[in-house]
Amino acid sequence: MTRSDTNAVEVRGLVKHYGATKALDGVDLDVREGTVLGVLGPNGAGKTTLVRCLSTLVVPDAGTATVAGYDVVRQPRQLRRTIGLTGQYASVDEKLSGWENLYMIGRLLDLSRKDARRRADEMLERFSLTEAARRPATQYSGGMRRRLDLAASMIGRPAVLYLDEPTTGLDPRTRNEVWDEVQRMVAEGATVLLTTQYMEEAEQLAHELTVIDRGRVIAHGGVDELKARVGGRTLQVRPVDPGQLPGMARALSDSGLAGVAGATVVPDEGLLYVPILSDGQLTAVVGLLGERGFGIAHIGTHLPSLDEVFLAITGEKTSAAASGTIPEEVAA
């Protein structure tokens, strides 16, 4: 499906105080229709406060926000009919069965009895809850309640879905089920604002990322864009003879090629790491090593992991060479 250039969510200068604490400090944000925006940030950065403002649960102190064309302050009732929300903790009626929870929410969203029944059955199946459908939610495990809560947020096919750390505490299989359902909804035209602490989740689902810290947006862009901003690629070269590693590093250092003076030898890995600024530089480095007679067994490139990007942007430091991420393969 072709994604729209129209924004489903527009936020300008959003501010929210809790006493002396400024949870949001002038946040600007856009989410295009039919996309997933991943919102990252350390604990206490303001991510949940942002979601609560955009879902009309709290009123911002300043700024404006529109969601699906509705102003979050002036048109809360209309807005609530177009959004879905899963918070950090499951909020289901434990006295009702799983099926009754979903049917009730469908009816509250003005689905017909027939459509509410059908949609409840459908969502229970998608989240592997069919066998427990008639059991009271109080008998559900924590993971099952979480899955029921996620199903409830999606039952009305919301135009905009807020997922606030939706897979915290879920096992890998259930997490994948959630990801599949989010991708299905986006393919059908929904817009998703996702807050998460899982970098893999953000990389799997998000079309764009926004990083928030201390109530402010400190970075925004696509996954690859933010990776390039943090440090670009690193070329990894494995020679046929590990004893040639020092000579390779000296050859590059003496060559005068821009940006390769910082080439690093890691003997334990049998690799030479070379910072790469462009495809042209990569070609020049490989060509030079070949001209100097070095036998190359393997080359690959490494982009910073999303974990490294997050740590770098929020002020921490990490080593690309020591990250342990799987490199992007390049033909040797």
NORPEJO-V899041 format. One record per residue. N is the residue number from 0. D_LAST is the distance of its C-alpha to the last C-alpha in whole Angstrom. Layout:
<<N:D_LAST> <N:D_LAST>>
This chain:
<<0:36> <1:36> <2:36> <3:39> <4:40> <5:43> <6:43> <7:45> <8:45> <9:46> <10:47> <11:49> <12:50> <13:50> <14:52> <15:54> <16:56> <17:57> <18:59> <19:58> <20:54> <21:52> <22:50> <23:49> <24:49> <25:49> <26:46> <27:45> <28:42> <29:41> <30:40> <31:39> <32:41> <33:39> <34:36> <35:36> <36:36> <37:35> <38:37> <39:36> <40:38> <41:39> <42:43> <43:46> <44:44> <45:46> <46:43> <47:46> <48:49> <49:47> <50:47> <51:51> <52:52> <53:50> <54:51> <55:55> <56:55> <57:56> <58:57> <59:55> <60:57> <61:56> <62:53> <63:53> <64:51> <65:51> <66:49> <67:49> <68:52> <69:54> <70:55> <71:54> <72:58> <73:60> <74:59> <75:58> <76:60> <77:58> <78:55> <79:55> <80:55> <81:52> <82:50> <83:48> <84:48> <85:47> <86:47> <87:46> <88:49> <89:50> <90:53> <91:55> <92:58> <93:58> <94:62> <95:60> <96:58> <97:55> <98:56> <99:59> <100:57> <101:54> <102:57> <103:59> <104:57> <105:56> <106:60> <107:60> <108:57> <109:60> <110:58> <111:61> <112:61> <113:60> <114:56> <115:57> <116:57> <117:54> <118:52> <119:53> <120:52> <121:49> <122:47> <123:49> <124:47> <125:43> <126:44> <127:45> <128:48> <129:50> <130:52> <131:53> <132:54> <133:58> <134:58> <135:59> <136:56> <137:58> <138:56> <139:53> <140:50> <141:49> <142:46> <143:48> <144:50> <145:47> <146:45> <147:49> <148:49> <149:46> <150:47> <151:50> <152:48> <153:47> <154:50> <155:51> <156:48> <157:48> <158:47> <159:45> <160:44> <161:44> <162:42> <163:43> <164:41> <165:41> <166:39> <167:40> <168:41> <169:40> <170:38> <171:35> <172:36> <173:38> <174:36> <175:34> <176:37> <177:38> <178:35> <179:35> <180:39> <181:38> <182:35> <183:38> <184:40> <185:38> <186:37> <187:41> <188:41> <189:42> <190:41> <191:40> <192:40> <193:39> <194:39> <195:37> <196:36> <197:33> <198:30> <199:28> <200:31> <201:31> <202:27> <203:28> <204:31> <205:31> <206:31> <207:32> <208:33> <209:36> <210:36> <211:40> <212:41> <213:45> <214:46> <215:44> <216:41> <217:38> <218:35> <219:34> <220:31> <221:28> <222:26> <223:23> <224:26> <225:27> <226:24> <227:23> <228:26> <229:26> <230:23> <231:20> <232:17> <233:15> <234:12> <235:11> <236:9> <237:10> <238:11> <239:12> <240:15> <241:16> <242:19> <243:17> <244:17> <245:20> <246:19> <247:16> <248:18> <249:21> <250:19> <251:18> <252:22> <253:23> <254:21> <255:23> <256:21> <257:22> <258:21> <259:19> <260:22> <261:22> <262:19> <263:20> <264:19> <265:19> <266:20> <267:21> <268:18> <269:16> <270:14> <271:14> <272:15> <273:15> <274:18> <275:16> <276:19> <277:17> <278:15> <279:16> <280:16> <281:12> <282:11> <283:14> <284:13> <285:9> <286:11> <287:14> <288:12> <289:11> <290:15> <291:16> <292:15> <293:13> <294:11> <295:7> <296:7> <297:5> <298:6> <299:8> <300:11> <301:15> <302:18> <303:21> <304:23> <305:26> <306:28> <307:26> <308:27> <309:31> <310:32> <311:31> <312:33> <313:36> <314:36> <315:34> <316:31> <317:28> <318:25> <319:21> <320:20> <321:22> <322:22> <323:21> <324:19> <325:17> <326:13> <327:12> <328:9> <329:6> <330:4> <331:0>>
